[in-house]
Amino acid sequence: MPILGSAGRAGSRSLQAVTIATVLALSACASQPPRAPAPTVQASAETDPVPGRGDAADDPAIWINADDPAESLIIGTDKKRGLNTYRLDGRLRQSLPVGRMNNVDLRDGLELAGRRVTIVAASDRDRNAIALFALSPDRPDLTDVADGLLATGLAEIYGLCMYADRTEGRFFVIVNDKDGRFQQHELLPSADGTRVGARIVREFRLASQPEGCVVDDELGWLYVGEEGYGFYRMAAAPDAATDLVVVDSVGKGSLVADVEGLAIYRASGGGGYLVVSSQGDDAYALYRRVPPNAYVGRFRISDGATVDGASETDGLEVTSIALPAPYAEGLLVVQDGDNTLPRAPQNFKLVPWSEVRRVLQLEP
């Protein structure tokens, strides 16, 4: 069950719910109930493989070029080497050998040196630090903007996600450690306004290894995954209590450990879906975006004529922004743990959201 930090205390109801869920999950790990076959979709494209072999590619982010959506980019981590950016057809655009970057996320609208830029944050496993980069439509190459080494003090930094409080104009990076600790850092421009620093504003922890997390900026929720047990919802605000509410746990038919990437498909009026990687059975589970996050369905990505399917997925990302065909309804990007057609190092698969909507019979 989660162990809460000094920033807040869980009420007995939420602690009891988490305790029960964890016990159920532990029992279920030994004997998973049978699941109905999941419908399948196919990827329309894939990125160039990462340079290193073995477990290298991990987590993607999607940058929308507001001036020209066709020039939008996929940013992917290579946890043996650095960060890569890819065009929407999957071709490598930029490769940054900046160290073992594990997870990546981004938010647009931060003011830096008198310009509005998109901030890209990554968890740096070489230095147990937060790496920060910036890009914009007129400068689409990732550029380091960290104000020195943004050390976290964590022993094994792992997962990462970002949160933008648009009302207050504040930006945050949330990181975790393999031992279960989480830190929420606020991003702060340097005195001259040209670089970005960070300070811890909240801490909490889970009982075992986490990684994936995602924040719903509009609705104010942070979702965190605990790989062996499931995932939880809590308030994202830095001054909020760290009460954790179980959304779903492994062993109930919708998730098979490890629980990995989490992403949000945002629709108008608070509508949309959570997408969660069920790594243990090469599937993806969907939940309603609005709490209590009702389970919707699950699917897999199968081999197509020219692009293989996806298996053992770590990180994923999704956008509802209209992009060039076939992504008019949005784009889902997932890491592929076993790239087989042809056999090559790991990469990322691109799936039209319209295919997910079709097989799960979602409302447009």
C-alpha positions in Angstrom: 0.0 0.0 0.0 1.1 3.6 -0.3 3.2 5.2 2.4 2.4 8.9 2.6 5.0 11.7 3.1 5.0 14.7 5.3 2.9 16.8 2.8 -0.3 15.2 3.8 -2.1 12.4 5.6 -4.5 9.9 4.1 -7.9 9.5 5.7 -8.8 6.1 7.0 -11.1 5.5 4.1 -8.5 5.9 1.4 -5.8 4.0 3.4 -8.3 1.1 3.9 -9.1 1.1 0.2 -5.5 1.0 -0.8 -4.7 -1.7 1.7 -7.5 -3.9 0.5 -6.6 -3.3 -3.2 -3.0 -4.3 -2.5 -4.0 -7.5 -0.8 -6.3 -8.4 -3.6 -3.5 -7.6 -6.1 -1.0 -9.8 -4.3 -3.4 -12.7 -4.4 -4.2 -12.2 -8.0 -0.6 -12.2 -9.1 -0.5 -15.9 -8.5 -3.7 -16.7 -10.4 -4.9 -14.3 -13.0 -8.6 -14.7 -14.0 -9.2 -15.5 -17.7 -9.7 -12.5 -19.9 -11.7 -12.2 -23.1 -9.6 -11.7 -26.2 -8.8 -8.1 -26.7 -9.6 -6.5 -30.1 -6.6 -5.4 -32.1 -5.5 -2.3 -33.9 -2.5 -1.8 -36.2 0.2 0.9 -36.3 0.3 3.1 -39.3 4.0 3.9 -38.9 7.0 3.4 -36.6 10.1 5.4 -35.7 13.6 4.6 -36.7 15.1 2.1 -34.1 17.2 3.5 -31.3 21.0 2.9 -31.8 21.5 0.6 -28.8 20.3 -3.0 -28.6 18.5 -4.5 -25.7 16.2 -2.6 -23.4 16.9 0.9 -24.6 13.8 2.8 -25.9 11.4 3.6 -23.1 9.1 6.6 -23.1 7.7 9.0 -25.7 6.2 12.5 -25.6 4.3 14.3 -28.5 5.2 17.9 -29.3 2.5 19.7 -31.3 3.8 22.4 -33.6 1.1 25.0 -33.2 2.3 26.9 -36.4 2.3 23.8 -38.6 0.9 20.5 -37.1 2.5 18.6 -39.9 5.9 19.5 -38.4 5.0 18.1 -35.0 7.5 15.8 -33.4 7.7 12.7 -31.2 10.3 12.8 -28.5 11.6 9.5 -27.3 14.0 8.4 -24.6 16.9 6.1 -25.2 17.8 5.1 -21.7 21.3 3.9 -22.8 22.1 7.1 -24.7 19.8 10.2 -24.5 16.9 11.8 -26.3 15.7 11.5 -29.9 13.1 13.4 -31.9 11.2 11.9 -34.8 9.0 13.3 -37.5 5.4 12.0 -37.9 6.6 9.6 -40.5 9.0 8.1 -37.9 12.2 9.4 -39.4 14.8 10.5 -36.9 15.2 14.3 -36.8 17.5 15.0 -33.9 19.6 12.8 -31.5 21.0 14.1 -28.3 23.6 11.9 -26.5 23.0 13.5 -23.1 23.0 10.3 -20.9 20.5 7.7 -19.7 17.2 9.5 -20.0 14.4 7.3 -18.8 11.0 9.1 -19.0 10.1 12.3 -20.8 7.2 14.8 -20.7 6.5 18.4 -21.8 4.4 21.4 -21.3 4.0 24.5 -23.5 3.7 28.1 -22.5 6.6 28.8 -20.2 8.2 32.2 -20.6 12.0 32.1 -21.1 14.2 34.9 -22.3 11.1 36.9 -23.3 9.7 34.0 -25.4 7.0 31.4 -24.9 8.6 28.0 -25.2 7.7 24.3 -24.6 9.7 22.8 -21.7 10.7 19.2 -22.1 11.7 17.4 -18.9 13.5 14.0 -18.7 14.6 11.8 -15.8 18.4 11.6 -15.9 19.5 8.2 -14.5 23.3 9.0 -14.8 23.0 11.9 -12.4 19.7 11.3 -10.6 18.6 14.6 -11.8 16.0 16.4 -13.9 17.1 17.3 -17.4 15.4 20.3 -19.0 15.2 21.3 -22.6 13.2 23.9 -24.7 11.9 24.0 -28.2 9.5 26.2 -30.2 8.1 26.3 -33.7 10.9 28.7 -34.8 13.5 26.7 -32.9 12.5 23.0 -33.1 15.8 21.6 -32.0 15.9 20.6 -28.3 18.2 23.0 -26.4 19.4 22.5 -22.8 17.9 25.1 -20.5 18.6 23.7 -17.0 20.0 26.1 -14.5 22.9 23.9 -13.6 22.6 20.4 -12.3 19.0 19.9 -11.0 19.9 17.1 -8.6 17.0 15.4 -6.8 18.8 13.5 -4.0 17.0 10.3 -5.2 19.1 7.1 -5.3 17.6 5.7 -8.5 15.5 8.2 -10.3 13.1 6.5 -12.7 9.7 7.9 -13.8 8.7 11.4 -14.6 5.7 13.5 -15.6 4.8 17.2 -15.8 2.0 19.4 -14.6 1.0 23.0 -15.6 -1.3 25.0 -13.3 -2.6 27.4 -16.0 -4.5 29.5 -13.5 -1.5 30.3 -11.4 1.0 30.1 -14.3 3.1 27.5 -12.5 4.9 24.5 -13.9 5.9 21.3 -12.1 8.0 18.2 -12.7 7.1 15.0 -10.8 9.8 12.3 -10.5 10.0 9.0 -8.7 12.6 6.6 -7.4 12.6 2.8 -7.7 12.2 2.6 -4.0 8.7 4.2 -4.2 9.5 7.9 -3.4 7.9 10.7 -5.3 9.0 14.3 -5.5 7.1 17.3 -7.0 9.4 20.1 -8.1 8.3 23.6 -9.2 10.1 25.0 -12.2 11.6 28.5 -11.6 13.2 30.8 -14.2 16.7 31.9 -13.3 17.4 35.5 -12.2 18.2 36.6 -15.7 15.2 34.7 -17.2 17.3 32.6 -19.6 17.4 29.2 -17.8 15.2 27.1 -15.5 15.8 25.8 -12.0 13.6 23.7 -9.6 12.6 23.4 -6.0 10.8 20.6 -4.2 7.3 21.5 -3.1 5.8 18.1 -2.1 6.9 14.5 -1.4 5.1 11.2 -0.9 5.8 7.5 -1.6 4.4 4.1 -2.6 5.4 0.8 -1.0 7.0 -0.6 -4.0 8.4 0.3 -7.4 6.6 3.0 -9.5 7.4 4.4 -12.9 4.6 5.8 -15.0 2.6 8.9 -14.0 0.5 11.5 -15.8 -1.3 14.7 -14.8 -4.6 15.9 -16.0 -3.9 19.7 -15.9 -7.5 20.7 -16.5 -9.2 18.5 -13.9 -6.3 18.7 -11.4 -5.6 15.0 -10.9 -2.2 13.2 -10.8 -2.3 9.5 -11.7 0.6 7.3 -10.5 1.4 3.7 -11.3 2.8 1.1 -9.0 4.2 -1.5 -11.3 3.2 -4.7 -9.5 -0.1 -3.6 -8.1 -2.1 -1.0 -10.2 -2.5 2.7 -10.3 -3.9 5.5 -8.2 -5.4 9.0 -8.4 -4.5 12.0 -6.2 -4.8 15.7 -6.3 -2.0 17.3 -8.3 -1.8 20.7 -6.5 1.4 21.1 -4.6 -0.4 22.1 -1.4 -2.9 19.3 -1.5 -3.0 16.3 0.8 -1.3 13.1 -0.6 -4.4 10.9 -0.2 -4.3 8.1 -2.8 -7.4 6.5 -4.3 -7.1 3.2 -6.1 -8.3 3.4 -9.7 -7.6 -0.2 -10.7 -5.3 -3.0 -9.6 -3.8 -6.0 -11.4 -5.5 -9.3 -11.3 -9.0 -8.1 -12.0 -8.9 -8.7 -15.7 -8.0 -5.3 -17.0 -4.3 -5.0 -16.0 -1.5 -7.5 -15.9 1.8 -6.5 -14.1 3.8 -4.6 -14.8 1.7 -1.4 -15.0 3.8 0.9 -17.1 3.0 4.1 -19.1 -0.1 6.3 -18.4 -1.4 8.9 -20.8 -4.6 11.1 -21.2 -6.7 11.5 -24.4 -8.3 14.9 -23.7 -11.8 15.7 -25.2 -13.8 18.8 -24.6 -15.8 19.3 -21.4 -13.6 17.1 -19.4 -14.3 14.1 -21.6 -11.7 11.6 -22.9 -9.8 8.6 -21.6 -6.8 7.4 -19.6 -4.6 4.9 -21.5 -2.6 2.5 -19.4 0.1 0.0 -20.5 -0.6 -3.5 -19.3 2.8 -4.8 -20.0 2.4 -8.3 -18.8 0.0 -9.3 -21.6 1.0 -6.8 -24.3 -2.3 -4.8 -24.0 -3.6 -1.4 -23.2 -6.5 -0.5 -20.9 -8.8 2.4 -21.2 -10.6 4.3 -18.4 -12.9 7.3 -18.4 -11.0 10.5 -17.8 -13.5 11.8 -15.3 -13.3 10.2 -11.8 -14.1 7.6 -10.7 -12.3 6.6 -14.0 -14.6 3.8 -15.0 -13.0 1.0 -17.0 -13.9 1.1 -20.7 -12.1 -1.7 -22.4 -8.7 -3.0 -23.6 -6.9 -3.6 -26.9 -3.7 -4.8 -28.4 -1.5 -3.6 -31.3 -1.0 -6.4 -33.8 1.2 -7.0 -36.8 0.2 -5.1 -40.0 1.4 -5.5 -43.6 4.5 -3.3 -43.1 4.7 -2.4 -39.4 4.8 -5.0 -36.7 2.7 -4.8 -33.5 3.8 -3.7 -30.1 4.7 -5.9 -27.1 6.1 -5.4 -23.6 5.3 -1.7 -23.8 6.9 0.6 -21.3 6.0 4.2 -22.0 3.2 5.7 -24.1 1.7 9.0 -25.0 -1.5 10.1 -26.8 -2.9 13.4 -28.1 -6.3 14.4 -29.3 -5.0 17.2 -31.4 -5.8 16.8 -35.1 -2.7 16.0 -37.1 -2.2 15.1 -40.8 -3.8 11.9 -42.0 -4.2 9.3 -40.7 -4.2 11.2 -37.3 -7.2 13.5 -37.7 -8.7 12.2 -34.5 -5.4 12.1 -32.6 -2.3 9.9 -32.3 -1.2 7.2 -29.9 2.6 6.5 -29.6 3.8 3.4 -27.7 7.2 2.0 -27.0 7.8 -1.5 -28.6 9.8 -3.8 -26.5 10.4 -6.3 -29.3 10.7 -4.8 -32.7 10.4 -7.7 -35.2 9.5 -6.6 -38.7 12.4 -6.7 -39.5 14.1 -7.6 -36.3 15.9 -4.5 -35.0 16.5 -2.5 -31.9 13.5 -1.1 -30.0 11.5 1.7 -31.4 8.1 3.5 -31.1 4.8 2.6 -32.9 2.3 5.2 -34.2 -1.4 4.3 -34.0 -4.3 6.5 -35.3 -6.7 7.1 -32.5 -9.5 6.5 -34.9 -8.5 2.8 -34.9 -8.8 2.7 -31.1 -12.2 4.4 -31.2 -13.4 2.0 -33.9 -12.4 -1.3 -32.2 -13.7 -0.2 -28.7 -16.8 1.5 -30.2 -16.0 4.8 -28.4 -18.1 7.9 -29.0 -16.4 10.3 -31.5 
